[in-house]
Structures are given as structure tokens and as C-alpha cells.
Amino acid sequence: MTGDRVKHITGFIASAILAVFILGLAHSISIGFAGFWGGLPFWVISVFVLGLVFYDYWDSALRKSK
């Protein structure tokens, strides 16, 4: 396998595992004691952070460098 293919695969797997963990944590907080309104700030932060994670994955592994 080439280095680029390895970066694509490992970057996607790591991003997906992190997304599942963060979204599961946000879901758990929202259905638990905090309720929807108590968990909403965590959801907003989680979605923003996951956006940064997937942007970094795109920037480092998928975008063509000049």
C-alpha cells in the first residue's frame, strides 16, 4: 500500500471512531440527568469540534498538495 492510501484509511477510521465516541457521549448526556436543554451546549461544542476534525482529515489526507 502506498503512503497516501494508508493516510486515507487510518485518517478515516480514526475520525469515525472519534465521531462515534463524541456523538455517543453527547447523546448519553442529553438523555440522562441533564436533559435536552442541559445537553444542548455540549451538542453545539461537539458538532463544532467534529467539523474541525473532519476538516483536518480533509486537509491532511484528501486535499491535493501543490
N, CA, C and O atoms as a Tripos MOL2 file, in Angstrom:
@<TRIPOS>MOLECULE
protein
  264   263    66     0     0
PROTEIN
NO_CHARGES

@<TRIPOS>ATOM
      1 N           0.8360   -1.1800    0.0000 N.3       1 MET1
      2 CA          0.0000    0.0000    0.0000 C.3       1 MET1
      3 C           0.8790    1.2420    0.0000 C.2       1 MET1
      4 O           1.9540    1.2680    0.6000 O.2       1 MET1
      5 N           0.4080    2.2410   -0.6690 N.am      2 THR2
      6 CA          1.1670    3.4800   -0.7020 C.3       2 THR2
      7 C           0.9050    4.2950    0.5530 C.2       2 THR2
      8 O          -0.0490    4.0430    1.2890 O.2       2 THR2
      9 N           1.7640    5.2700    0.7810 N.am      3 GLY3
     10 CA          1.6250    6.1130    1.9640 C.3       3 GLY3
     11 C           0.3450    6.9290    1.9540 C.2       3 GLY3
     12 O          -0.2670    7.1510    2.9990 O.2       3 GLY3
     13 N          -0.0660    7.3800    0.7540 N.am      4 ASP4
     14 CA         -1.3010    8.1640    0.6680 C.3       4 ASP4
     15 C          -2.5180    7.3230    1.0140 C.2       4 ASP4
     16 O          -3.4230    7.7900    1.7040 O.2       4 ASP4
     17 N          -2.5430    6.0990    0.5420 N.am      5 ARG5
     18 CA         -3.6860    5.2290    0.8240 C.3       5 ARG5
     19 C          -3.7810    4.9260    2.3180 C.2       5 ARG5
     20 O          -4.8730    4.8800    2.8840 O.2       5 ARG5
     21 N          -2.6290    4.7230    2.9470 N.am      6 VAL6
     22 CA         -2.6070    4.4610    4.3860 C.3       6 VAL6
     23 C          -3.1200    5.6800    5.1500 C.2       6 VAL6
     24 O          -3.8780    5.5320    6.1090 O.2       6 VAL6
     25 N          -2.7140    6.8900    4.7340 N.am      7 LYS7
     26 CA         -3.2070    8.1070    5.3830 C.3       7 LYS7
     27 C          -4.7130    8.2460    5.2130 C.2       7 LYS7
     28 O          -5.3990    8.6720    6.1430 O.2       7 LYS7
     29 N          -5.2420    7.8940    4.0410 N.am      8 HIS8
     30 CA         -6.6880    7.9640    3.8160 C.3       8 HIS8
     31 C          -7.4370    7.0120    4.7460 C.2       8 HIS8
     32 O          -8.4120    7.3930    5.3950 O.2       8 HIS8
     33 N          -6.9710    5.7840    4.7980 N.am      9 ILE9
     34 CA         -7.6760    4.7540    5.5770 C.3       9 ILE9
     35 C          -7.5760    5.0280    7.0730 C.2       9 ILE9
     36 O          -8.5900    5.0300    7.7710 O.2       9 ILE9
     37 N          -6.3640    5.2600    7.5710 N.am     10 THR10
     38 CA         -6.2110    5.4760    9.0110 C.3      10 THR10
     39 C          -6.8590    6.7790    9.4640 C.2      10 THR10
     40 O          -7.4130    6.8470   10.5610 O.2      10 THR10
     41 N          -6.7930    7.8020    8.6350 N.am     11 GLY11
     42 CA         -7.4460    9.0630    8.9820 C.3      11 GLY11
     43 C          -8.9480    8.9190    9.0640 C.2      11 GLY11
     44 O          -9.5790    9.4700    9.9650 O.2      11 GLY11
     45 N          -9.5330    8.1750    8.1230 N.am     12 PHE12
     46 CA        -10.9800    7.9680    8.1490 C.3      12 PHE12
     47 C         -11.4040    7.1330    9.3510 C.2      12 PHE12
     48 O         -12.3840    7.4530   10.0220 O.2      12 PHE12
     49 N         -10.6610    6.0590    9.6190 N.am     13 ILE13
     50 CA        -11.0090    5.1930   10.7520 C.3      13 ILE13
     51 C         -10.9060    5.9660   12.0670 C.2      13 ILE13
     52 O         -11.7950    5.8710   12.9140 O.2      13 ILE13
     53 N          -9.8350    6.7240   12.2390 N.am     14 ALA14
     54 CA         -9.6630    7.4930   13.4770 C.3      14 ALA14
     55 C         -10.7460    8.5560   13.6190 C.2      14 ALA14
     56 O         -11.2790    8.7520   14.7110 O.2      14 ALA14
     57 N         -11.0750    9.2430   12.5270 N.am     15 SER15
     58 CA        -12.1220   10.2680   12.5790 C.3      15 SER15
     59 C         -13.4770    9.6510   12.8770 C.2      15 SER15
     60 O         -14.2660   10.2200   13.6310 O.2      15 SER15
     61 N         -13.7540    8.4980   12.2950 N.am     16 ALA16
     62 CA        -15.0360    7.8320   12.5310 C.3      16 ALA16
     63 C         -15.1540    7.3490   13.9760 C.2      16 ALA16
     64 O         -16.2100    7.4910   14.5910 O.2      16 ALA16
     65 N         -14.0860    6.7850   14.5170 N.am     17 ILE17
     66 CA        -14.1170    6.3260   15.9120 C.3      17 ILE17
     67 C         -14.3160    7.5100   16.8550 C.2      17 ILE17
     68 O         -15.1020    7.4250   17.7980 O.2      17 ILE17
     69 N         -13.6180    8.6010   16.6110 N.am     18 LEU18
     70 CA        -13.7810    9.7900   17.4460 C.3      18 LEU18
     71 C         -15.2010   10.3400   17.3450 C.2      18 LEU18
     72 O         -15.7850   10.7400   18.3530 O.2      18 LEU18
     73 N         -15.7640   10.3630   16.1230 N.am     19 ALA19
     74 CA        -17.1270   10.8640   15.9350 C.3      19 ALA19
     75 C         -18.1390    9.9960   16.6760 C.2      19 ALA19
     76 O         -19.0540   10.5190   17.3120 O.2      19 ALA19
     77 N         -17.9850    8.6880   16.5990 N.am     20 VAL20
     78 CA        -18.9070    7.7900   17.3020 C.3      20 VAL20
     79 C         -18.8040    8.0070   18.8100 C.2      20 VAL20
     80 O         -19.8230    8.0380   19.5000 O.2      20 VAL20
     81 N         -17.5980    8.1560   19.3200 N.am     21 PHE21
     82 CA        -17.4180    8.3740   20.7550 C.3      21 PHE21
     83 C         -18.0410    9.6970   21.1990 C.2      21 PHE21
     84 O         -18.7900    9.7310   22.1760 O.2      21 PHE21
     85 N         -17.7410   10.7760   20.4940 N.am     22 ILE22
     86 CA        -18.2360   12.1020   20.8860 C.3      22 ILE22
     87 C         -19.7510   12.1750   20.7540 C.2      22 ILE22
     88 O         -20.4190   12.7090   21.6400 O.2      22 ILE22
     89 N         -20.3070   11.6460   19.6630 N.am     23 LEU23
     90 CA        -21.7620   11.6850   19.4920 C.3      23 LEU23
     91 C         -22.4660   10.7880   20.5060 C.2      23 LEU23
     92 O         -23.5460   11.1280   20.9890 O.2      23 LEU23
     93 N         -21.8700    9.6550   20.8290 N.am     24 GLY24
     94 CA        -22.4370    8.7970   21.8630 C.3      24 GLY24
     95 C         -22.4150    9.4620   23.2290 C.2      24 GLY24
     96 O         -23.3660    9.3400   24.0010 O.2      24 GLY24
     97 N         -21.3410   10.1580   23.5230 N.am     25 LEU25
     98 CA        -21.2500   10.8890   24.7810 C.3      25 LEU25
     99 C         -22.2850   12.0090   24.8410 C.2      25 LEU25
    100 O         -22.9280   12.2000   25.8730 O.2      25 LEU25
    101 N         -22.4510   12.7460   23.7520 N.am     26 ALA26
    102 CA        -23.4460   13.8220   23.7120 C.3      26 ALA26
    103 C         -24.8530   13.2570   23.8520 C.2      26 ALA26
    104 O         -25.6910   13.8360   24.5440 O.2      26 ALA26
    105 N         -25.1100   12.1430   23.2060 N.am     27 HIS27
    106 CA        -26.4260   11.5020   23.3170 C.3      27 HIS27
    107 C         -26.6830   11.0510   24.7510 C.2      27 HIS27
    108 O         -27.7760   11.2440   25.2830 O.2      27 HIS27
    109 N         -25.6830   10.4590   25.3650 N.am     28 SER28
    110 CA        -25.8190    9.9910   26.7400 C.3      28 SER28
    111 C         -26.0880   11.1490   27.7010 C.2      28 SER28
    112 O         -26.9070   11.0210   28.6110 O.2      28 SER28
    113 N         -25.4150   12.2560   27.5090 N.am     29 ILE29
    114 CA        -25.6330   13.4250   28.3650 C.3      29 ILE29
    115 C         -27.0420   13.9720   28.1670 C.2      29 ILE29
    116 O         -27.6990   14.3600   29.1330 O.2      29 ILE29
    117 N         -27.5070   14.0060   26.9200 N.am     30 SER30
    118 CA        -28.8150   14.5910   26.6230 C.3      30 SER30
    119 C         -29.9760   13.7480   27.1290 C.2      30 SER30
    120 O         -30.9950   14.3020   27.5430 O.2      30 SER30
    121 N         -29.8540   12.4270   27.1100 N.am     31 ILE31
    122 CA        -30.9780   11.6030   27.5770 C.3      31 ILE31
    123 C         -30.8900   11.3110   29.0650 C.2      31 ILE31
    124 O         -31.8200   10.7610   29.6560 O.2      31 ILE31
    125 N         -29.7710   11.6810   29.6650 N.am     32 GLY32
    126 CA        -29.5920   11.4340   31.0950 C.3      32 GLY32
    127 C         -30.1570   12.5570   31.9400 C.2      32 GLY32
    128 O         -31.1630   13.1770   31.5950 O.2      32 GLY32
    129 N         -29.5000   12.7990   33.0340 N.am     33 PHE33
    130 CA        -29.9620   13.7630   34.0270 C.3      33 PHE33
    131 C         -30.0260   15.1910   33.4730 C.2      33 PHE33
    132 O         -30.8910   15.9650   33.8820 O.2      33 PHE33
    133 N         -29.1300   15.5500   32.5540 N.am     34 ALA34
    134 CA        -29.0640   16.9260   32.0610 C.3      34 ALA34
    135 C         -30.2650   17.2780   31.1990 C.2      34 ALA34
    136 O         -30.6730   18.4390   31.1570 O.2      34 ALA34
    137 N         -30.8340   16.3060   30.5160 N.am     35 GLY35
    138 CA        -31.9550   16.5880   29.6340 C.3      35 GLY35
    139 C         -31.5010   17.2850   28.3620 C.2      35 GLY35
    140 O         -30.3130   17.5340   28.1610 O.2      35 GLY35
    141 N         -32.4700   17.5950   27.5080 N.am     36 PHE36
    142 CA        -32.1330   18.1920   26.2120 C.3      36 PHE36
    143 C         -31.4730   19.5530   26.3740 C.2      36 PHE36
    144 O         -30.4220   19.8000   25.7840 O.2      36 PHE36
    145 N         -32.0660   20.4310   27.1570 N.am     37 TRP37
    146 CA        -31.5330   21.7900   27.2780 C.3      37 TRP37
    147 C         -30.2080   21.8130   28.0250 C.2      37 TRP37
    148 O         -29.3620   22.6640   27.7510 O.2      37 TRP37
    149 N         -30.0170   20.9090   28.9460 N.am     38 GLY38
    150 CA        -28.7390   20.8340   29.6450 C.3      38 GLY38
    151 C         -27.6320   20.2710   28.7720 C.2      38 GLY38
    152 O         -26.4630   20.6190   28.9390 O.2      38 GLY38
    153 N         -27.9990   19.4000   27.8400 N.am     39 GLY39
    154 CA        -27.0110   18.8070   26.9520 C.3      39 GLY39
    155 C         -26.7800   19.5830   25.6770 C.2      39 GLY39
    156 O         -25.8490   19.2850   24.9290 O.2      39 GLY39
    157 N         -27.6220   20.5840   25.4150 N.am     40 LEU40
    158 CA        -27.5040   21.3470   24.1650 C.3      40 LEU40
    159 C         -26.1540   22.0430   24.0070 C.2      40 LEU40
    160 O         -25.5880   21.9850   22.9150 O.2      40 LEU40
    161 N         -25.6070   22.6980   25.0310 N.am     41 PRO41
    162 CA        -24.2780   23.3060   24.8510 C.3      41 PRO41
    163 C         -23.2070   22.2790   24.4840 C.2      41 PRO41
    164 O         -22.3220   22.5650   23.6780 O.2      41 PRO41
    165 N         -23.2860   21.0910   25.0690 N.am     42 PHE42
    166 CA        -22.3140   20.0510   24.7220 C.3      42 PHE42
    167 C         -22.4980   19.6010   23.2780 C.2      42 PHE42
    168 O         -21.5150   19.3310   22.5890 O.2      42 PHE42
    169 N         -23.7550   19.5160   22.8050 N.am     43 TRP43
    170 CA        -24.0120   19.1630   21.4120 C.3      43 TRP43
    171 C         -23.3990   20.1970   20.4760 C.2      43 TRP43
    172 O         -22.7720   19.8370   19.4800 O.2      43 TRP43
    173 N         -23.5750   21.4670   20.7840 N.am     44 VAL44
    174 CA        -23.0350   22.5300   19.9280 C.3      44 VAL44
    175 C         -21.5160   22.4390   19.8700 C.2      44 VAL44
    176 O         -20.9260   22.5160   18.7920 O.2      44 VAL44
    177 N         -20.8910   22.2770   21.0150 N.am     45 ILE45
    178 CA        -19.4310   22.1510   21.0530 C.3      45 ILE45
    179 C         -18.9850   20.8930   20.3120 C.2      45 ILE45
    180 O         -17.9940   20.9260   19.5830 O.2      45 ILE45
    181 N         -19.7000   19.7930   20.4880 N.am     46 SER46
    182 CA        -19.3410   18.5300   19.8380 C.3      46 SER46
    183 C         -19.4110   18.6350   18.3250 C.2      46 SER46
    184 O         -18.5080   18.1760   17.6250 O.2      46 SER46
    185 N         -20.4710   19.2330   17.8190 N.am     47 VAL47
    186 CA        -20.6190   19.3670   16.3660 C.3      47 VAL47
    187 C         -19.5170   20.2680   15.8080 C.2      47 VAL47
    188 O         -18.9640   19.9810   14.7460 O.2      47 VAL47
    189 N         -19.1950   21.3440   16.5070 N.am     48 PHE48
    190 CA        -18.1220   22.2300   16.0670 C.3      48 PHE48
    191 C         -16.7810   21.5000   16.0420 C.2      48 PHE48
    192 O         -16.0330   21.6090   15.0710 O.2      48 PHE48
    193 N         -16.4770   20.7620   17.0960 N.am     49 VAL49
    194 CA        -15.2050   20.0350   17.1780 C.3      49 VAL49
    195 C         -15.1310   18.9530   16.1030 C.2      49 VAL49
    196 O         -14.0770   18.7590   15.4980 O.2      49 VAL49
    197 N         -16.2330   18.2480   15.8590 N.am     50 LEU50
    198 CA        -16.2200   17.2270   14.8040 C.3      50 LEU50
    199 C         -16.0400   17.8610   13.4300 C.2      50 LEU50
    200 O         -15.4060   17.2740   12.5530 O.2      50 LEU50
    201 N         -16.5880   19.0390   13.2410 N.am     51 GLY51
    202 CA        -16.3260   19.7680   11.9970 C.3      51 GLY51
    203 C         -14.8460   20.0580   11.8250 C.2      51 GLY51
    204 O         -14.3050   19.9160   10.7280 O.2      51 GLY51
    205 N         -14.1890   20.4640   12.9040 N.am     52 LEU52
    206 CA        -12.7460   20.7010   12.8580 C.3      52 LEU52
    207 C         -11.9690   19.4170   12.5800 C.2      52 LEU52
    208 O         -10.9870   19.4280   11.8380 O.2      52 LEU52
    209 N         -12.4110   18.3160   13.1730 N.am     53 VAL53
    210 CA        -11.7370   17.0290   12.9620 C.3      53 VAL53
    211 C         -11.8290   16.6140   11.4970 C.2      53 VAL53
    212 O         -10.8270   16.2220   10.8990 O.2      53 VAL53
    213 N         -13.0240   16.7000   10.9180 N.am     54 PHE54
    214 CA        -13.1720   16.2740    9.5310 C.3      54 PHE54
    215 C         -12.5150   17.2530    8.5610 C.2      54 PHE54
    216 O         -12.0690   16.8450    7.4890 O.2      54 PHE54
    217 N         -12.4490   18.5400    8.9200 N.am     55 TYR55
    218 CA        -11.6990   19.4790    8.0900 C.3      55 TYR55
    219 C         -10.2130   19.1340    8.1150 C.2      55 TYR55
    220 O          -9.5550   19.1620    7.0750 O.2      55 TYR55
    221 N          -9.6800   18.8080    9.2890 N.am     56 ASP56
    222 CA         -8.2730   18.4410    9.3890 C.3      56 ASP56
    223 C          -7.9850   17.1580    8.6120 C.2      56 ASP56
    224 O          -6.9420   17.0410    7.9680 O.2      56 ASP56
    225 N          -8.9070   16.1980    8.6710 N.am     57 TYR57
    226 CA         -8.7470   14.9630    7.8870 C.3      57 TYR57
    227 C          -8.7100   15.2870    6.4020 C.2      57 TYR57
    228 O          -7.8650   14.7690    5.6710 O.2      57 TYR57
    229 N          -9.6160   16.1370    5.9560 N.am     58 TRP58
    230 CA         -9.6380   16.5180    4.5470 C.3      58 TRP58
    231 C          -8.3610   17.2660    4.1750 C.2      58 TRP58
    232 O          -7.7750   17.0150    3.1210 O.2      58 TRP58
    233 N          -7.9320   18.1780    5.0350 N.am     59 ASP59
    234 CA         -6.7660   18.9990    4.7420 C.3      59 ASP59
    235 C          -5.4850   18.1750    4.7100 C.2      59 ASP59
    236 O          -4.6250   18.4080    3.8600 O.2      59 ASP59
    237 N          -5.3450   17.2270    5.6130 N.am     60 SER60
    238 CA         -4.0900   16.4820    5.6910 C.3      60 SER60
    239 C          -4.0520   15.2400    4.8120 C.2      60 SER60
    240 O          -2.9740   14.8370    4.3750 O.2      60 SER60
    241 N          -5.1930   14.6250    4.5410 N.am     61 ALA61
    242 CA         -5.1610   13.3550    3.8130 C.3      61 ALA61
    243 C          -5.7690   13.4370    2.4150 C.2      61 ALA61
    244 O          -5.2990   12.7500    1.5080 O.2      61 ALA61
    245 N          -6.7830   14.2440    2.2210 N.am     62 LEU62
    246 CA         -7.5030   14.1910    0.9530 C.3      62 LEU62
    247 C          -7.1530   15.3070   -0.0230 C.2      62 LEU62
    248 O          -7.1640   15.0920   -1.2350 O.2      62 LEU62
    249 N          -6.8460   16.4860    0.4850 N.am     63 ARG63
    250 CA         -6.5820   17.6150   -0.4060 C.3      63 ARG63
    251 C          -5.2560   17.4230   -1.1200 C.2      63 ARG63
    252 O          -4.2710   16.9810   -0.5280 O.2      63 ARG63
    253 N          -5.2470   17.7540   -2.3740 N.am     64 LYS64
    254 CA         -4.0200   17.6470   -3.1600 C.3      64 LYS64
    255 C          -3.0810   18.7850   -2.7780 C.2      64 LYS64
    256 O          -3.4770   19.9500   -2.7940 O.2      64 LYS64
    257 N          -1.8530   18.4530   -2.4400 N.am     65 SER65
    258 CA         -0.8770   19.4900   -2.1090 C.3      65 SER65
    259 C          -0.1970   19.9640   -3.3810 C.2      65 SER65
    260 O          -0.0510   19.2140   -4.3460 O.2      65 SER65
    261 N           0.2100   21.2100   -3.3610 N.am     66 LYS66
    262 CA          0.8350   21.7910   -4.5630 C.3      66 LYS66
    263 C           2.3180   21.5470   -4.5800 C.2      66 LYS66
    264 O           3.0010   21.9650   -5.5150 O.2      66 LYS66
@<TRIPOS>BOND
     1     1     2 1
     2     2     3 1
     3     3     4 2
     4     3     5 am
     5     5     6 1
     6     6     7 1
     7     7     8 2
     8     7     9 am
     9     9    10 1
    10    10    11 1
    11    11    12 2
    12    11    13 am
    13    13    14 1
    14    14    15 1
    15    15    16 2
    16    15    17 am
    17    17    18 1
    18    18    19 1
    19    19    20 2
    20    19    21 am
    21    21    22 1
    22    22    23 1
    23    23    24 2
    24    23    25 am
    25    25    26 1
    26    26    27 1
    27    27    28 2
    28    27    29 am
    29    29    30 1
    30    30    31 1
    31    31    32 2
    32    31    33 am
    33    33    34 1
    34    34    35 1
    35    35    36 2
    36    35    37 am
    37    37    38 1
    38    38    39 1
    39    39    40 2
    40    39    41 am
    41    41    42 1
    42    42    43 1
    43    43    44 2
    44    43    45 am
    45    45    46 1
    46    46    47 1
    47    47    48 2
    48    47    49 am
    49    49    50 1
    50    50    51 1
    51    51    52 2
    52    51    53 am
    53    53    54 1
    54    54    55 1
    55    55    56 2
    56    55    57 am
    57    57    58 1
    58    58    59 1
    59    59    60 2
    60    59    61 am
    61    61    62 1
    62    62    63 1
    63    63    64 2
    64    63    65 am
    65    65    66 1
    66    66    67 1
    67    67    68 2
    68    67    69 am
    69    69    70 1
    70    70    71 1
    71    71    72 2
    72    71    73 am
    73    73    74 1
    74    74    75 1
    75    75    76 2
    76    75    77 am
    77    77    78 1
    78    78    79 1
    79    79    80 2
    80    79    81 am
    81    81    82 1
    82    82    83 1
    83    83    84 2
    84    83    85 am
    85    85    86 1
    86    86    87 1
    87    87    88 2
    88    87    89 am
    89    89    90 1
    90    90    91 1
    91    91    92 2
    92    91    93 am
    93    93    94 1
    94    94    95 1
    95    95    96 2
    96    95    97 am
    97    97    98 1
    98    98    99 1
    99    99   100 2
   100    99   101 am
   101   101   102 1
   102   102   103 1
   103   103   104 2
   104   103   105 am
   105   105   106 1
   106   106   107 1
   107   107   108 2
   108   107   109 am
   109   109   110 1
   110   110   111 1
   111   111   112 2
   112   111   113 am
   113   113   114 1
   114   114   115 1
   115   115   116 2
   116   115   117 am
   117   117   118 1
   118   118   119 1
   119   119   120 2
   120   119   121 am
   121   121   122 1
   122   122   123 1
   123   123   124 2
   124   123   125 am
   125   125   126 1
   126   126   127 1
   127   127   128 2
   128   127   129 am
   129   129   130 1
   130   130   131 1
   131   131   132 2
   132   131   133 am
   133   133   134 1
   134   134   135 1
   135   135   136 2
   136   135   137 am
   137   137   138 1
   138   138   139 1
   139   139   140 2
   140   139   141 am
   141   141   142 1
   142   142   143 1
   143   143   144 2
   144   143   145 am
   145   145   146 1
   146   146   147 1
   147   147   148 2
   148   147   149 am
   149   149   150 1
   150   150   151 1
   151   151   152 2
   152   151   153 am
   153   153   154 1
   154   154   155 1
   155   155   156 2
   156   155   157 am
   157   157   158 1
   158   158   159 1
   159   159   160 2
   160   159   161 am
   161   161   162 1
   162   162   163 1
   163   163   164 2
   164   163   165 am
   165   165   166 1
   166   166   167 1
   167   167   168 2
   168   167   169 am
   169   169   170 1
   170   170   171 1
   171   171   172 2
   172   171   173 am
   173   173   174 1
   174   174   175 1
   175   175   176 2
   176   175   177 am
   177   177   178 1
   178   178   179 1
   179   179   180 2
   180   179   181 am
   181   181   182 1
   182   182   183 1
   183   183   184 2
   184   183   185 am
   185   185   186 1
   186   186   187 1
   187   187   188 2
   188   187   189 am
   189   189   190 1
   190   190   191 1
   191   191   192 2
   192   191   193 am
   193   193   194 1
   194   194   195 1
   195   195   196 2
   196   195   197 am
   197   197   198 1
   198   198   199 1
   199   199   200 2
   200   199   201 am
   201   201   202 1
   202   202   203 1
   203   203   204 2
   204   203   205 am
   205   205   206 1
   206   206   207 1
   207   207   208 2
   208   207   209 am
   209   209   210 1
   210   210   211 1
   211   211   212 2
   212   211   213 am
   213   213   214 1
   214   214   215 1
   215   215   216 2
   216   215   217 am
   217   217   218 1
   218   218   219 1
   219   219   220 2
   220   219   221 am
   221   221   222 1
   222   222   223 1
   223   223   224 2
   224   223   225 am
   225   225   226 1
   226   226   227 1
   227   227   228 2
   228   227   229 am
   229   229   230 1
   230   230   231 1
   231   231   232 2
   232   231   233 am
   233   233   234 1
   234   234   235 1
   235   235   236 2
   236   235   237 am
   237   237   238 1
   238   238   239 1
   239   239   240 2
   240   239   241 am
   241   241   242 1
   242   242   243 1
   243   243   244 2
   244   243   245 am
   245   245   246 1
   246   246   247 1
   247   247   248 2
   248   247   249 am
   249   249   250 1
   250   250   251 1
   251   251   252 2
   252   251   253 am
   253   253   254 1
   254   254   255 1
   255   255   256 2
   256   255   257 am
   257   257   258 1
   258   258   259 1
   259   259   260 2
   260   259   261 am
   261   261   262 1
   262   262   263 1
   263   263   264 2
@<TRIPOS>SUBSTRUCTURE
     1 MET1         2 RESIDUE 1 A MET
     2 THR2         6 RESIDUE 1 A THR
     3 GLY3        10 RESIDUE 1 A GLY
     4 ASP4        14 RESIDUE 1 A ASP
     5 ARG5        18 RESIDUE 1 A ARG
     6 VAL6        22 RESIDUE 1 A VAL
     7 LYS7        26 RESIDUE 1 A LYS
     8 HIS8        30 RESIDUE 1 A HIS
     9 ILE9        34 RESIDUE 1 A ILE
    10 THR10       38 RESIDUE 1 A THR
    11 GLY11       42 RESIDUE 1 A GLY
    12 PHE12       46 RESIDUE 1 A PHE
    13 ILE13       50 RESIDUE 1 A ILE
    14 ALA14       54 RESIDUE 1 A ALA
    15 SER15       58 RESIDUE 1 A SER
    16 ALA16       62 RESIDUE 1 A ALA
    17 ILE17       66 RESIDUE 1 A ILE
    18 LEU18       70 RESIDUE 1 A LEU
    19 ALA19       74 RESIDUE 1 A ALA
    20 VAL20       78 RESIDUE 1 A VAL
    21 PHE21       82 RESIDUE 1 A PHE
    22 ILE22       86 RESIDUE 1 A ILE
    23 LEU23       90 RESIDUE 1 A LEU
    24 GLY24       94 RESIDUE 1 A GLY
    25 LEU25       98 RESIDUE 1 A LEU
    26 ALA26      102 RESIDUE 1 A ALA
    27 HIS27      106 RESIDUE 1 A HIS
    28 SER28      110 RESIDUE 1 A SER
    29 ILE29      114 RESIDUE 1 A ILE
    30 SER30      118 RESIDUE 1 A SER
    31 ILE31      122 RESIDUE 1 A ILE
    32 GLY32      126 RESIDUE 1 A GLY
    33 PHE33      130 RESIDUE 1 A PHE
    34 ALA34      134 RESIDUE 1 A ALA
    35 GLY35      138 RESIDUE 1 A GLY
    36 PHE36      142 RESIDUE 1 A PHE
    37 TRP37      146 RESIDUE 1 A TRP
    38 GLY38      150 RESIDUE 1 A GLY
    39 GLY39      154 RESIDUE 1 A GLY
    40 LEU40      158 RESIDUE 1 A LEU
    41 PRO41      162 RESIDUE 1 A PRO
    42 PHE42      166 RESIDUE 1 A PHE
    43 TRP43      170 RESIDUE 1 A TRP
    44 VAL44      174 RESIDUE 1 A VAL
    45 ILE45      178 RESIDUE 1 A ILE
    46 SER46      182 RESIDUE 1 A SER
    47 VAL47      186 RESIDUE 1 A VAL
    48 PHE48      190 RESIDUE 1 A PHE
    49 VAL49      194 RESIDUE 1 A VAL
    50 LEU50      198 RESIDUE 1 A LEU
    51 GLY51      202 RESIDUE 1 A GLY
    52 LEU52      206 RESIDUE 1 A LEU
    53 VAL53      210 RESIDUE 1 A VAL
    54 PHE54      214 RESIDUE 1 A PHE
    55 TYR55      218 RESIDUE 1 A TYR
    56 ASP56      222 RESIDUE 1 A ASP
    57 TYR57      226 RESIDUE 1 A TYR
    58 TRP58      230 RESIDUE 1 A TRP
    59 ASP59      234 RESIDUE 1 A ASP
    60 SER60      238 RESIDUE 1 A SER
    61 ALA61      242 RESIDUE 1 A ALA
    62 LEU62      246 RESIDUE 1 A LEU
    63 ARG63      250 RESIDUE 1 A ARG
    64 LYS64      254 RESIDUE 1 A LYS
    65 SER65      258 RESIDUE 1 A SER
    66 LYS66      262 RESIDUE 1 A LYS
